[in-house]
Amino acid sequence: MRLVISIILTTCFAGIAEWYAPWWAAALVAGIVGLYQSTTAKAFLVGFCGIGLLWLGFALWRDLPNQHLLSDKLAQLFKLPSGLWYLLLTTILGGIIGGLSAWSTAHMKRLLHSKQE
């Protein structure tokens, strides 16, 4: 249950941060949430799912009102088979950015705690 709450918090706070700041603000939020995870694997999962869902939501929010015209044109630009591939690629890219950010801060926390002992 704590994992789901962390994913929801990451998605909400990163969405607010990205609304007012550059795209990499989501990585900062994922990193902060990653500090509070018990293991590095959970931190990566929270960051990956939280930012991946956020970027999928933003992409769908922009794509659905124009009948998938935007994703189809971007898919042609990147030589992808369809607009769905573009949405999938966007989700995975956002997930990797969030996951690596949360994972690295969780490792940094472990490193600092091990040096204190």
Backbone as XML, in Angstrom:
<?xml version="1.0"?>
<chain id="A" units="angstrom">
  <residue number="1" name="MET">
    <atom name="N" x="0.821" y="-1.192" z="0.000"/>
    <atom name="CA" x="0.000" y="0.000" z="0.000"/>
    <atom name="C" x="0.869" y="1.262" z="0.000"/>
  </residue>
  <residue number="2" name="ARG">
    <atom name="N" x="1.981" y="1.219" z="0.749"/>
    <atom name="CA" x="2.874" y="2.370" z="0.807"/>
    <atom name="C" x="3.486" y="2.655" z="-0.573"/>
  </residue>
  <residue number="3" name="LEU">
    <atom name="N" x="3.708" y="1.582" z="-1.329"/>
    <atom name="CA" x="4.279" y="1.732" z="-2.667"/>
    <atom name="C" x="3.312" y="2.472" z="-3.595"/>
  </residue>
  <residue number="4" name="VAL">
    <atom name="N" x="2.053" y="2.132" z="-3.529"/>
    <atom name="CA" x="1.039" y="2.779" z="-4.365"/>
    <atom name="C" x="0.895" y="4.251" z="-3.980"/>
  </residue>
  <residue number="5" name="ILE">
    <atom name="N" x="0.923" y="4.536" z="-2.692"/>
    <atom name="CA" x="0.833" y="5.922" z="-2.236"/>
    <atom name="C" x="2.037" y="6.713" z="-2.719"/>
  </residue>
  <residue number="6" name="SER">
    <atom name="N" x="3.217" y="6.113" z="-2.688"/>
    <atom name="CA" x="4.425" y="6.788" z="-3.165"/>
    <atom name="C" x="4.340" y="7.075" z="-4.663"/>
  </residue>
  <residue number="7" name="ILE">
    <atom name="N" x="3.792" y="6.141" z="-5.429"/>
    <atom name="CA" x="3.628" y="6.352" z="-6.874"/>
    <atom name="C" x="2.651" y="7.497" z="-7.135"/>
  </residue>
  <residue number="8" name="ILE">
    <atom name="N" x="1.551" y="7.523" z="-6.401"/>
    <atom name="CA" x="0.563" y="8.585" z="-6.569"/>
    <atom name="C" x="1.152" y="9.937" z="-6.178"/>
  </residue>
  <residue number="9" name="LEU">
    <atom name="N" x="1.891" y="9.979" z="-5.068"/>
    <atom name="CA" x="2.519" y="11.233" z="-4.649"/>
    <atom name="C" x="3.540" y="11.712" z="-5.675"/>
  </residue>
  <residue number="10" name="THR">
    <atom name="N" x="4.324" y="10.782" z="-6.204"/>
    <atom name="CA" x="5.303" y="11.150" z="-7.220"/>
    <atom name="C" x="4.617" y="11.726" z="-8.442"/>
  </residue>
  <residue number="11" name="THR">
    <atom name="N" x="3.564" y="11.088" z="-8.894"/>
    <atom name="CA" x="2.846" y="11.560" z="-10.070"/>
    <atom name="C" x="2.235" y="12.938" z="-9.840"/>
  </residue>
  <residue number="12" name="CYS">
    <atom name="N" x="1.601" y="13.128" z="-8.697"/>
    <atom name="CA" x="0.943" y="14.417" z="-8.426"/>
    <atom name="C" x="1.949" y="15.548" z="-8.272"/>
  </residue>
  <residue number="13" name="PHE">
    <atom name="N" x="2.964" y="15.357" z="-7.432"/>
    <atom name="CA" x="3.924" y="16.439" z="-7.197"/>
    <atom name="C" x="4.788" y="16.710" z="-8.426"/>
  </residue>
  <residue number="14" name="ALA">
    <atom name="N" x="5.121" y="15.677" z="-9.179"/>
    <atom name="CA" x="5.896" y="15.883" z="-10.400"/>
    <atom name="C" x="5.057" y="16.600" z="-11.451"/>
  </residue>
  <residue number="15" name="GLY">
    <atom name="N" x="3.766" y="16.319" z="-11.493"/>
    <atom name="CA" x="2.888" y="17.024" z="-12.417"/>
    <atom name="C" x="2.805" y="18.503" z="-12.096"/>
  </residue>
  <residue number="16" name="ILE">
    <atom name="N" x="2.708" y="18.828" z="-10.815"/>
    <atom name="CA" x="2.700" y="20.234" z="-10.406"/>
    <atom name="C" x="4.035" y="20.881" z="-10.745"/>
  </residue>
  <residue number="17" name="ALA">
    <atom name="N" x="5.123" y="20.173" z="-10.481"/>
    <atom name="CA" x="6.452" y="20.720" z="-10.756"/>
    <atom name="C" x="6.663" y="20.940" z="-12.255"/>
  </residue>
  <residue number="18" name="GLU">
    <atom name="N" x="6.234" y="19.995" z="-13.074"/>
    <atom name="CA" x="6.406" y="20.148" z="-14.520"/>
    <atom name="C" x="5.496" y="21.226" z="-15.104"/>
  </residue>
  <residue number="19" name="TRP">
    <atom name="N" x="4.413" y="21.511" z="-14.442"/>
    <atom name="CA" x="3.511" y="22.541" z="-14.937"/>
    <atom name="C" x="4.168" y="23.919" z="-14.858"/>
  </residue>
  <residue number="20" name="TYR">
    <atom name="N" x="4.966" y="24.122" z="-13.808"/>
    <atom name="CA" x="5.576" y="25.429" z="-13.584"/>
    <atom name="C" x="7.079" y="25.481" z="-13.868"/>
  </residue>
  <residue number="21" name="ALA">
    <atom name="N" x="7.715" y="24.363" z="-14.043"/>
    <atom name="CA" x="9.168" y="24.312" z="-14.208"/>
    <atom name="C" x="9.503" y="23.479" z="-15.448"/>
  </residue>
  <residue number="22" name="PRO">
    <atom name="N" x="10.780" y="23.356" z="-15.797"/>
    <atom name="CA" x="11.168" y="22.544" z="-16.958"/>
    <atom name="C" x="10.877" y="21.056" z="-16.748"/>
  </residue>
  <residue number="23" name="TRP">
    <atom name="N" x="11.081" y="20.296" z="-17.817"/>
    <atom name="CA" x="10.745" y="18.872" z="-17.802"/>
    <atom name="C" x="11.537" y="18.102" z="-16.754"/>
  </residue>
  <residue number="24" name="TRP">
    <atom name="N" x="12.756" y="18.535" z="-16.452"/>
    <atom name="CA" x="13.588" y="17.782" z="-15.520"/>
    <atom name="C" x="13.180" y="17.987" z="-14.064"/>
  </residue>
  <residue number="25" name="ALA">
    <atom name="N" x="12.206" y="18.837" z="-13.794"/>
    <atom name="CA" x="11.708" y="19.004" z="-12.435"/>
    <atom name="C" x="11.061" y="17.709" z="-11.930"/>
  </residue>
  <residue number="26" name="ALA">
    <atom name="N" x="10.529" y="16.923" z="-12.845"/>
    <atom name="CA" x="9.944" y="15.635" z="-12.455"/>
    <atom name="C" x="11.010" y="14.701" z="-11.901"/>
  </residue>
  <residue number="27" name="ALA">
    <atom name="N" x="12.218" y="14.762" z="-12.450"/>
    <atom name="CA" x="13.310" y="13.930" z="-11.942"/>
    <atom name="C" x="13.698" y="14.346" z="-10.528"/>
  </residue>
  <residue number="28" name="LEU">
    <atom name="N" x="13.642" y="15.631" z="-10.237"/>
    <atom name="CA" x="13.936" y="16.086" z="-8.878"/>
    <atom name="C" x="12.902" y="15.562" z="-7.885"/>
  </residue>
  <residue number="29" name="VAL">
    <atom name="N" x="11.647" y="15.602" z="-8.281"/>
    <atom name="CA" x="10.582" y="15.099" z="-7.406"/>
    <atom name="C" x="10.733" y="13.595" z="-7.199"/>
  </residue>
  <residue number="30" name="ALA">
    <atom name="N" x="11.030" y="12.867" z="-8.264"/>
    <atom name="CA" x="11.225" y="11.415" z="-8.135"/>
    <atom name="C" x="12.413" y="11.114" z="-7.225"/>
  </residue>
  <residue number="31" name="GLY">
    <atom name="N" x="13.456" y="11.923" z="-7.319"/>
    <atom name="CA" x="14.609" y="11.740" z="-6.451"/>
    <atom name="C" x="14.268" y="11.969" z="-4.993"/>
  </residue>
  <residue number="32" name="ILE">
    <atom name="N" x="13.483" y="12.988" z="-4.716"/>
    <atom name="CA" x="13.087" y="13.262" z="-3.331"/>
    <atom name="C" x="12.231" y="12.129" z="-2.780"/>
  </residue>
  <residue number="33" name="VAL">
    <atom name="N" x="11.292" y="11.641" z="-3.571"/>
    <atom name="CA" x="10.453" y="10.524" z="-3.115"/>
    <atom name="C" x="11.299" y="9.260" z="-2.972"/>
  </residue>
  <residue number="34" name="GLY">
    <atom name="N" x="12.316" y="9.097" z="-3.828"/>
    <atom name="CA" x="13.201" y="7.939" z="-3.738"/>
    <atom name="C" x="13.994" y="7.878" z="-2.444"/>
  </residue>
  <residue number="35" name="LEU">
    <atom name="N" x="14.205" y="9.030" z="-1.822"/>
    <atom name="CA" x="14.915" y="9.048" z="-0.538"/>
    <atom name="C" x="14.147" y="8.340" z="0.561"/>
  </residue>
  <residue number="36" name="TYR">
    <atom name="N" x="12.834" y="8.296" z="0.442"/>
    <atom name="CA" x="11.997" y="7.725" z="1.488"/>
    <atom name="C" x="11.648" y="6.252" z="1.266"/>
  </residue>
  <residue number="37" name="GLN">
    <atom name="N" x="12.231" y="5.631" z="0.263"/>
    <atom name="CA" x="11.952" y="4.220" z="-0.007"/>
    <atom name="C" x="12.935" y="3.341" z="0.762"/>
  </residue>
  <residue number="38" name="SER">
    <atom name="N" x="12.482" y="2.156" z="1.136"/>
    <atom name="CA" x="13.309" y="1.283" z="1.965"/>
    <atom name="C" x="14.411" y="0.584" z="1.165"/>
  </residue>
  <residue number="39" name="THR">
    <atom name="N" x="14.172" y="0.278" z="-0.095"/>
    <atom name="CA" x="15.192" y="-0.367" z="-0.925"/>
    <atom name="C" x="15.363" y="0.409" z="-2.226"/>
  </residue>
  <residue number="40" name="THR">
    <atom name="N" x="16.487" y="0.165" z="-2.875"/>
    <atom name="CA" x="16.737" y="0.849" z="-4.139"/>
    <atom name="C" x="15.816" y="0.334" z="-5.242"/>
  </residue>
  <residue number="41" name="ALA">
    <atom name="N" x="15.442" y="-0.930" z="-5.175"/>
    <atom name="CA" x="14.530" y="-1.486" z="-6.181"/>
    <atom name="C" x="13.152" y="-0.834" z="-6.079"/>
  </residue>
  <residue number="42" name="LYS">
    <atom name="N" x="12.666" y="-0.642" z="-4.854"/>
    <atom name="CA" x="11.374" y="0.030" z="-4.684"/>
    <atom name="C" x="11.463" y="1.481" z="-5.128"/>
  </residue>
  <residue number="43" name="ALA">
    <atom name="N" x="12.590" y="2.123" z="-4.873"/>
    <atom name="CA" x="12.769" y="3.505" z="-5.299"/>
    <atom name="C" x="12.701" y="3.599" z="-6.827"/>
  </residue>
  <residue number="44" name="PHE">
    <atom name="N" x="13.392" y="2.684" z="-7.510"/>
    <atom name="CA" x="13.343" y="2.697" z="-8.971"/>
    <atom name="C" x="11.924" y="2.461" z="-9.464"/>
  </residue>
  <residue number="45" name="LEU">
    <atom name="N" x="11.221" y="1.517" z="-8.866"/>
    <atom name="CA" x="9.852" y="1.208" z="-9.284"/>
    <atom name="C" x="8.925" y="2.401" z="-9.085"/>
  </residue>
  <residue number="46" name="VAL">
    <atom name="N" x="9.056" y="3.078" z="-7.952"/>
    <atom name="CA" x="8.218" y="4.251" z="-7.683"/>
    <atom name="C" x="8.508" y="5.355" z="-8.691"/>
  </residue>
  <residue number="47" name="GLY">
    <atom name="N" x="9.779" y="5.626" z="-8.940"/>
    <atom name="CA" x="10.132" y="6.663" z="-9.904"/>
    <atom name="C" x="9.697" y="6.310" z="-11.310"/>
  </residue>
  <residue number="48" name="PHE">
    <atom name="N" x="9.909" y="5.057" z="-11.712"/>
    <atom name="CA" x="9.537" y="4.622" z="-13.060"/>
    <atom name="C" x="8.037" y="4.722" z="-13.275"/>
  </residue>
  <residue number="49" name="CYS">
    <atom name="N" x="7.271" y="4.161" z="-12.360"/>
    <atom name="CA" x="5.813" y="4.167" z="-12.524"/>
    <atom name="C" x="5.231" y="5.571" z="-12.388"/>
  </residue>
  <residue number="50" name="GLY">
    <atom name="N" x="5.722" y="6.333" z="-11.413"/>
    <atom name="CA" x="5.176" y="7.665" z="-11.179"/>
    <atom name="C" x="5.388" y="8.604" z="-12.350"/>
  </residue>
  <residue number="51" name="ILE">
    <atom name="N" x="6.629" y="8.719" z="-12.838"/>
    <atom name="CA" x="6.919" y="9.636" z="-13.933"/>
    <atom name="C" x="6.420" y="9.071" z="-15.257"/>
  </residue>
  <residue number="52" name="GLY">
    <atom name="N" x="6.485" y="7.753" z="-15.428"/>
    <atom name="CA" x="5.944" y="7.145" z="-16.645"/>
    <atom name="C" x="4.454" y="7.404" z="-16.796"/>
  </residue>
  <residue number="53" name="LEU">
    <atom name="N" x="3.703" y="7.241" z="-15.703"/>
    <atom name="CA" x="2.269" y="7.528" z="-15.749"/>
    <atom name="C" x="1.998" y="9.007" z="-15.992"/>
  </residue>
  <residue number="54" name="LEU">
    <atom name="N" x="2.820" y="9.856" z="-15.390"/>
    <atom name="CA" x="2.649" y="11.290" z="-15.595"/>
    <atom name="C" x="2.860" y="11.664" z="-17.056"/>
  </residue>
  <residue number="55" name="TRP">
    <atom name="N" x="3.941" y="11.188" z="-17.653"/>
    <atom name="CA" x="4.218" y="11.535" z="-19.047"/>
    <atom name="C" x="3.192" y="10.920" z="-19.990"/>
  </residue>
  <residue number="56" name="LEU">
    <atom name="N" x="2.694" y="9.729" z="-19.679"/>
    <atom name="CA" x="1.624" y="9.142" z="-20.478"/>
    <atom name="C" x="0.363" y="9.989" z="-20.373"/>
  </residue>
  <residue number="57" name="GLY">
    <atom name="N" x="0.040" y="10.435" z="-19.166"/>
    <atom name="CA" x="-1.132" y="11.284" z="-18.975"/>
    <atom name="C" x="-1.021" y="12.596" z="-19.718"/>
  </residue>
  <residue number="58" name="PHE">
    <atom name="N" x="0.152" y="13.252" z="-19.634"/>
    <atom name="CA" x="0.349" y="14.503" z="-20.369"/>
    <atom name="C" x="0.251" y="14.275" z="-21.880"/>
  </residue>
  <residue number="59" name="ALA">
    <atom name="N" x="0.839" y="13.184" z="-22.361"/>
    <atom name="CA" x="0.801" y="12.910" z="-23.799"/>
    <atom name="C" x="-0.630" y="12.636" z="-24.264"/>
  </residue>
  <residue number="60" name="LEU">
    <atom name="N" x="-1.378" y="11.864" z="-23.497"/>
    <atom name="CA" x="-2.767" y="11.596" z="-23.866"/>
    <atom name="C" x="-3.630" y="12.850" z="-23.762"/>
  </residue>
  <residue number="61" name="TRP">
    <atom name="N" x="-3.335" y="13.692" z="-22.778"/>
    <atom name="CA" x="-4.087" y="14.930" z="-22.602"/>
    <atom name="C" x="-3.936" y="15.832" z="-23.820"/>
  </residue>
  <residue number="62" name="ARG">
    <atom name="N" x="-2.766" y="15.839" z="-24.403"/>
    <atom name="CA" x="-2.532" y="16.643" z="-25.605"/>
    <atom name="C" x="-2.950" y="15.917" z="-26.882"/>
  </residue>
  <residue number="63" name="ASP">
    <atom name="N" x="-2.976" y="14.597" z="-26.848"/>
    <atom name="CA" x="-3.201" y="13.808" z="-28.054"/>
    <atom name="C" x="-4.676" y="13.492" z="-28.315"/>
  </residue>
  <residue number="64" name="LEU">
    <atom name="N" x="-5.436" y="13.239" z="-27.279"/>
    <atom name="CA" x="-6.834" y="12.841" z="-27.474"/>
    <atom name="C" x="-7.717" y="13.929" z="-28.082"/>
  </residue>
  <residue number="65" name="PRO">
    <atom name="N" x="-7.590" y="15.204" z="-27.692"/>
    <atom name="CA" x="-8.478" y="16.214" z="-28.295"/>
    <atom name="C" x="-8.297" y="16.394" z="-29.802"/>
  </residue>
  <residue number="66" name="ASN">
    <atom name="N" x="-7.127" y="16.067" z="-30.342"/>
    <atom name="CA" x="-6.918" y="16.264" z="-31.783"/>
    <atom name="C" x="-6.940" y="14.942" z="-32.561"/>
  </residue>
  <residue number="67" name="GLN">
    <atom name="N" x="-7.628" y="13.947" z="-32.040"/>
    <atom name="CA" x="-7.806" y="12.648" z="-32.689"/>
    <atom name="C" x="-6.472" y="12.001" z="-33.088"/>
  </residue>
  <residue number="68" name="HIS">
    <atom name="N" x="-5.498" y="12.048" z="-32.200"/>
    <atom name="CA" x="-4.191" y="11.391" z="-32.358"/>
    <atom name="C" x="-3.356" y="11.955" z="-33.511"/>
  </residue>
  <residue number="69" name="LEU">
    <atom name="N" x="-3.670" y="13.143" z="-33.950"/>
    <atom name="CA" x="-2.907" y="13.761" z="-35.028"/>
    <atom name="C" x="-1.466" y="14.057" z="-34.590"/>
  </residue>
  <residue number="70" name="LEU">
    <atom name="N" x="-1.312" y="14.572" z="-33.362"/>
    <atom name="CA" x="0.011" y="14.925" z="-32.863"/>
    <atom name="C" x="0.913" y="13.703" z="-32.750"/>
  </residue>
  <residue number="71" name="SER">
    <atom name="N" x="0.423" y="12.642" z="-32.155"/>
    <atom name="CA" x="1.264" y="11.450" z="-31.991"/>
    <atom name="C" x="1.567" y="10.783" z="-33.334"/>
  </residue>
  <residue number="72" name="ASP">
    <atom name="N" x="0.623" y="10.810" z="-34.258"/>
    <atom name="CA" x="0.882" y="10.232" z="-35.582"/>
    <atom name="C" x="1.952" y="11.021" z="-36.336"/>
  </residue>
  <residue number="73" name="LYS">
    <atom name="N" x="1.899" y="12.345" z="-36.254"/>
    <atom name="CA" x="2.913" y="13.169" z="-36.935"/>
    <atom name="C" x="4.294" y="12.987" z="-36.299"/>
  </residue>
  <residue number="74" name="LEU">
    <atom name="N" x="4.346" y="12.906" z="-34.978"/>
    <atom name="CA" x="5.628" y="12.691" z="-34.310"/>
    <atom name="C" x="6.155" y="11.280" z="-34.570"/>
  </residue>
  <residue number="75" name="ALA">
    <atom name="N" x="5.256" y="10.324" z="-34.695"/>
    <atom name="CA" x="5.681" y="8.972" z="-35.046"/>
    <atom name="C" x="6.290" y="8.942" z="-36.444"/>
  </residue>
  <residue number="76" name="GLN">
    <atom name="N" x="5.721" y="9.691" z="-37.376"/>
    <atom name="CA" x="6.306" y="9.785" z="-38.718"/>
    <atom name="C" x="7.677" y="10.447" z="-38.658"/>
  </residue>
  <residue number="77" name="LEU">
    <atom name="N" x="7.811" y="11.474" z="-37.822"/>
    <atom name="CA" x="9.074" y="12.179" z="-37.696"/>
    <atom name="C" x="10.186" y="11.259" z="-37.176"/>
  </residue>
  <residue number="78" name="PHE">
    <atom name="N" x="9.846" y="10.424" z="-36.197"/>
    <atom name="CA" x="10.826" y="9.499" z="-35.622"/>
    <atom name="C" x="10.830" y="8.131" z="-36.300"/>
  </residue>
  <residue number="79" name="LYS">
    <atom name="N" x="10.087" y="8.013" z="-37.397"/>
    <atom name="CA" x="10.013" y="6.780" z="-38.184"/>
    <atom name="C" x="9.528" y="5.580" z="-37.352"/>
  </residue>
  <residue number="80" name="LEU">
    <atom name="N" x="8.482" y="5.818" z="-36.592"/>
    <atom name="CA" x="7.835" y="4.769" z="-35.812"/>
    <atom name="C" x="6.600" y="4.284" z="-36.575"/>
  </residue>
  <residue number="81" name="PRO">
    <atom name="N" x="6.158" y="3.047" z="-36.356"/>
    <atom name="CA" x="5.027" y="2.513" z="-37.117"/>
    <atom name="C" x="3.699" y="3.260" z="-36.914"/>
  </residue>
  <residue number="82" name="SER">
    <atom name="N" x="3.439" y="3.728" z="-35.677"/>
    <atom name="CA" x="2.173" y="4.411" z="-35.431"/>
    <atom name="C" x="2.318" y="5.349" z="-34.237"/>
  </residue>
  <residue number="83" name="GLY">
    <atom name="N" x="1.260" y="6.104" z="-33.986"/>
    <atom name="CA" x="1.250" y="7.024" z="-32.864"/>
    <atom name="C" x="1.272" y="6.327" z="-31.519"/>
  </residue>
  <residue number="84" name="LEU">
    <atom name="N" x="0.742" y="5.103" z="-31.472"/>
    <atom name="CA" x="0.784" y="4.343" z="-30.218"/>
    <atom name="C" x="2.222" y="4.030" z="-29.805"/>
  </residue>
  <residue number="85" name="TRP">
    <atom name="N" x="3.070" y="3.782" z="-30.777"/>
    <atom name="CA" x="4.482" y="3.542" z="-30.473"/>
    <atom name="C" x="5.125" y="4.796" z="-29.896"/>
  </residue>
  <residue number="86" name="TYR">
    <atom name="N" x="4.729" y="5.944" z="-30.406"/>
    <atom name="CA" x="5.258" y="7.196" z="-29.868"/>
    <atom name="C" x="4.822" y="7.384" z="-28.417"/>
  </residue>
  <residue number="87" name="LEU">
    <atom name="N" x="3.558" y="7.106" z="-28.117"/>
    <atom name="CA" x="3.081" y="7.217" z="-26.741"/>
    <atom name="C" x="3.789" y="6.224" z="-25.826"/>
  </residue>
  <residue number="88" name="LEU">
    <atom name="N" x="4.020" y="5.014" z="-26.319"/>
    <atom name="CA" x="4.746" y="4.018" z="-25.537"/>
    <atom name="C" x="6.185" y="4.452" z="-25.286"/>
  </residue>
  <residue number="89" name="LEU">
    <atom name="N" x="6.833" y="4.990" z="-26.308"/>
    <atom name="CA" x="8.205" y="5.469" z="-26.169"/>
    <atom name="C" x="8.288" y="6.634" z="-25.181"/>
  </residue>
  <residue number="90" name="THR">
    <atom name="N" x="7.323" y="7.526" z="-25.223"/>
    <atom name="CA" x="7.276" y="8.646" z="-24.287"/>
    <atom name="C" x="7.129" y="8.153" z="-22.852"/>
  </residue>
  <residue number="91" name="THR">
    <atom name="N" x="6.258" y="7.178" z="-22.645"/>
    <atom name="CA" x="6.042" y="6.624" z="-21.318"/>
    <atom name="C" x="7.306" y="5.952" z="-20.793"/>
  </residue>
  <residue number="92" name="ILE">
    <atom name="N" x="7.953" y="5.161" z="-21.626"/>
    <atom name="CA" x="9.159" y="4.453" z="-21.192"/>
    <atom name="C" x="10.297" y="5.434" z="-20.911"/>
  </residue>
  <residue number="93" name="LEU">
    <atom name="N" x="10.448" y="6.447" z="-21.749"/>
    <atom name="CA" x="11.498" y="7.438" z="-21.528"/>
    <atom name="C" x="11.285" y="8.189" z="-20.219"/>
  </residue>
  <residue number="94" name="GLY">
    <atom name="N" x="10.061" y="8.623" z="-19.969"/>
    <atom name="CA" x="9.760" y="9.280" z="-18.700"/>
    <atom name="C" x="9.983" y="8.361" z="-17.517"/>
  </residue>
  <residue number="95" name="GLY">
    <atom name="N" x="9.607" y="7.090" z="-17.669"/>
    <atom name="CA" x="9.812" y="6.124" z="-16.599"/>
    <atom name="C" x="11.279" y="5.898" z="-16.289"/>
  </residue>
  <residue number="96" name="ILE">
    <atom name="N" x="12.102" y="5.828" z="-17.325"/>
    <atom name="CA" x="13.538" y="5.637" z="-17.108"/>
    <atom name="C" x="14.142" y="6.855" z="-16.418"/>
  </residue>
  <residue number="97" name="ILE">
    <atom name="N" x="13.740" y="8.045" z="-16.825"/>
    <atom name="CA" x="14.246" y="9.258" z="-16.193"/>
    <atom name="C" x="13.863" y="9.292" z="-14.712"/>
  </residue>
  <residue number="98" name="GLY">
    <atom name="N" x="12.608" y="9.037" z="-14.416"/>
    <atom name="CA" x="12.161" y="9.031" z="-13.022"/>
    <atom name="C" x="12.758" y="7.896" z="-12.213"/>
  </residue>
  <residue number="99" name="GLY">
    <atom name="N" x="12.838" y="6.720" z="-12.813"/>
    <atom name="CA" x="13.388" y="5.571" z="-12.101"/>
    <atom name="C" x="14.857" y="5.737" z="-11.760"/>
  </residue>
  <residue number="100" name="LEU">
    <atom name="N" x="15.643" y="6.227" z="-12.712"/>
    <atom name="CA" x="17.070" y="6.418" z="-12.438"/>
    <atom name="C" x="17.304" y="7.532" z="-11.426"/>
  </residue>
  <residue number="101" name="SER">
    <atom name="N" x="16.471" y="8.552" z="-11.456"/>
    <atom name="CA" x="16.603" y="9.621" z="-10.476"/>
    <atom name="C" x="16.315" y="9.114" z="-9.067"/>
  </residue>
  <residue number="102" name="ALA">
    <atom name="N" x="15.227" y="8.392" z="-8.898"/>
    <atom name="CA" x="14.885" y="7.845" z="-7.582"/>
    <atom name="C" x="15.898" y="6.807" z="-7.134"/>
  </residue>
  <residue number="103" name="TRP">
    <atom name="N" x="16.360" y="5.985" z="-8.053"/>
    <atom name="CA" x="17.334" y="4.946" z="-7.739"/>
    <atom name="C" x="18.655" y="5.548" z="-7.276"/>
  </residue>
  <residue number="104" name="SER">
    <atom name="N" x="19.097" y="6.595" z="-7.966"/>
    <atom name="CA" x="20.385" y="7.198" z="-7.600"/>
    <atom name="C" x="20.316" y="7.892" z="-6.247"/>
  </residue>
  <residue number="105" name="THR">
    <atom name="N" x="19.202" y="8.538" z="-5.926"/>
    <atom name="CA" x="19.117" y="9.166" z="-4.607"/>
    <atom name="C" x="18.986" y="8.125" z="-3.497"/>
  </residue>
  <residue number="106" name="ALA">
    <atom name="N" x="18.332" y="7.005" z="-3.783"/>
    <atom name="CA" x="18.259" y="5.929" z="-2.792"/>
    <atom name="C" x="19.647" y="5.345" z="-2.540"/>
  </residue>
  <residue number="107" name="HIS">
    <atom name="N" x="20.451" y="5.205" z="-3.582"/>
    <atom name="CA" x="21.829" y="4.732" z="-3.406"/>
    <atom name="C" x="22.663" y="5.750" z="-2.640"/>
  </residue>
  <residue number="108" name="MET">
    <atom name="N" x="22.463" y="7.022" z="-2.918"/>
    <atom name="CA" x="23.198" y="8.058" z="-2.211"/>
    <atom name="C" x="22.857" y="8.031" z="-0.720"/>
  </residue>
  <residue number="109" name="LYS">
    <atom name="N" x="21.592" y="7.810" z="-0.394"/>
    <atom name="CA" x="21.169" y="7.713" z="1.001"/>
    <atom name="C" x="21.844" y="6.522" z="1.685"/>
  </residue>
  <residue number="110" name="ARG">
    <atom name="N" x="21.883" y="5.393" z="0.990"/>
    <atom name="CA" x="22.548" y="4.208" z="1.564"/>
    <atom name="C" x="24.028" y="4.466" z="1.768"/>
  </residue>
  <residue number="111" name="LEU">
    <atom name="N" x="24.661" y="5.141" z="0.833"/>
    <atom name="CA" x="26.081" y="5.447" z="0.945"/>
    <atom name="C" x="26.360" y="6.371" z="2.129"/>
  </residue>
  <residue number="112" name="LEU">
    <atom name="N" x="25.549" y="7.391" z="2.305"/>
    <atom name="CA" x="25.747" y="8.315" z="3.420"/>
    <atom name="C" x="25.478" y="7.664" z="4.760"/>
  </residue>
  <residue number="113" name="HIS">
    <atom name="N" x="24.479" y="6.767" z="4.820"/>
    <atom name="CA" x="24.203" y="6.064" z="6.076"/>
    <atom name="C" x="25.316" y="5.072" z="6.415"/>
  </residue>
  <residue number="114" name="SER">
    <atom name="N" x="25.907" y="4.439" z="5.425"/>
    <atom name="CA" x="26.973" y="3.475" z="5.704"/>
    <atom name="C" x="28.249" y="4.181" z="6.166"/>
  </residue>
  <residue number="115" name="LYS">
    <atom name="N" x="28.502" y="5.402" z="5.715"/>
    <atom name="CA" x="29.682" y="6.146" z="6.140"/>
    <atom name="C" x="29.529" y="6.699" z="7.558"/>
  </residue>
  <residue number="116" name="GLN">
    <atom name="N" x="28.300" y="6.898" z="8.008"/>
    <atom name="CA" x="28.072" y="7.414" z="9.353"/>
    <atom name="C" x="28.300" y="6.357" z="10.421"/>
  </residue>
  <residue number="117" name="GLU">
    <atom name="N" x="28.183" y="5.107" z="10.056"/>
    <atom name="CA" x="28.319" y="4.032" z="11.037"/>
    <atom name="C" x="29.744" y="3.640" z="11.286"/>
  </residue>
</chain>
